[in-house]
Amino acid sequence: MNRVLIIEDDVEIGAVLVDLISDVADVKFVSTRNQIENILNEEKFDYILADYYLERDNSLSIIRDLNISPSKYDILLMSAHPTDKMLEEASQLGIKKFLPKPLKIDFLLKEVSKPRL
């Protein structure tokens, strides 16, 4: 079973995502830069599902600052309000998958249950 780390600052959305994904993967949920750094130092994950907009930050700056590599994790970026700049930055960081909100749940579940190559 794959391991998925959800990065989302909205606790209610995070809880819903955990509930949905836990049927197909082992899931952990964090919402702050410190929590992200701590859990990635302690645990291994196959997938990172990251909301772009966080309360005091954005997930791409955290990915860049913590040297989180798409070669180590399959990173899925999600946002309700994508911009060309955001998608370009994600591409420069090696992130190839973007999920618009509202999420297509069937697609999300299919993605995180794929074996990571």
C-alpha positions in Angstrom: 0.0 0.0 0.0 1.4 3.4 -0.9 2.0 6.1 1.7 0.6 9.6 1.0 1.4 12.8 2.7 -1.3 15.5 2.4 -0.2 19.1 2.8 -3.3 21.3 3.3 -3.9 24.2 5.6 -7.7 23.8 5.8 -8.2 21.2 8.5 -11.7 20.2 7.2 -10.5 19.6 3.7 -7.5 17.7 5.0 -9.7 15.5 7.1 -12.0 14.8 4.1 -8.9 13.9 1.9 -7.6 11.6 4.6 -10.9 9.9 4.8 -11.2 9.4 1.0 -7.6 8.3 0.4 -7.3 6.0 3.4 -9.2 3.4 1.5 -6.4 3.0 -1.0 -3.3 4.2 0.8 -1.7 4.9 4.2 -2.2 8.6 4.7 -0.8 11.3 7.0 -1.9 15.0 7.0 0.1 18.1 7.9 -0.6 21.8 7.6 2.5 23.8 8.5 6.1 24.1 7.3 7.5 22.7 10.6 5.1 19.7 10.5 6.2 19.0 6.9 9.9 19.1 7.7 9.5 16.9 10.8 7.4 14.2 9.2 9.6 14.0 6.1 12.6 13.5 8.4 10.9 10.8 10.3 8.8 8.9 7.7 8.9 7.8 4.1 6.2 8.5 1.6 5.5 7.6 -2.0 3.2 10.5 -2.8 2.9 14.1 -1.6 -0.5 15.8 -2.3 0.1 19.5 -1.7 -2.3 22.4 -1.8 -0.5 25.4 -3.3 -1.9 28.1 -1.0 -1.1 27.6 2.6 -2.0 30.0 5.4 1.4 31.7 5.7 3.3 30.1 2.8 2.9 28.2 -0.4 3.8 24.6 -0.9 6.2 25.2 -3.8 8.4 27.5 -1.7 8.4 24.8 1.0 9.3 22.1 -1.6 12.1 24.2 -2.9 13.4 25.3 0.6 13.4 21.7 2.0 14.9 20.3 -1.2 11.9 17.9 -1.6 12.7 16.1 -4.9 10.2 14.7 -7.3 12.6 11.9 -7.9 12.1 10.8 -4.3 8.3 11.5 -4.2 5.5 11.7 -6.7 4.2 15.2 -6.0 0.7 16.2 -7.0 0.1 19.9 -6.7 -3.5 21.1 -6.2 -5.2 24.5 -6.3 -8.5 26.1 -6.9 -6.8 29.2 -8.4 -3.9 28.1 -10.6 -1.8 30.7 -12.3 0.7 30.4 -15.2 3.5 31.5 -12.8 2.5 28.7 -10.3 2.4 26.0 -13.0 5.7 27.2 -14.5 7.4 27.2 -11.0 6.0 23.7 -10.4 7.4 22.5 -13.7 10.8 24.0 -12.9 10.8 22.0 -9.6 10.1 18.8 -11.6 6.4 18.6 -10.6 4.5 17.1 -13.5 1.0 16.6 -12.0 -1.5 19.3 -11.2 -4.9 18.7 -9.9 -7.5 21.5 -10.1 -9.9 22.0 -7.2 -12.6 20.8 -6.9 -10.7 17.6 -7.1 -11.9 14.7 -9.3 -11.9 12.0 -6.6 -11.8 9.0 -8.9 -8.7 10.4 -10.7 -7.0 11.3 -7.3 -7.6 7.8 -5.9 -6.3 6.2 -9.1 -3.2 8.3 -9.0 -2.2 7.6 -5.4 -2.9 3.9 -5.7 -0.5 3.4 -8.6 2.7 1.7 -7.8 5.5 4.3 -7.7 8.2 3.5 -10.3 
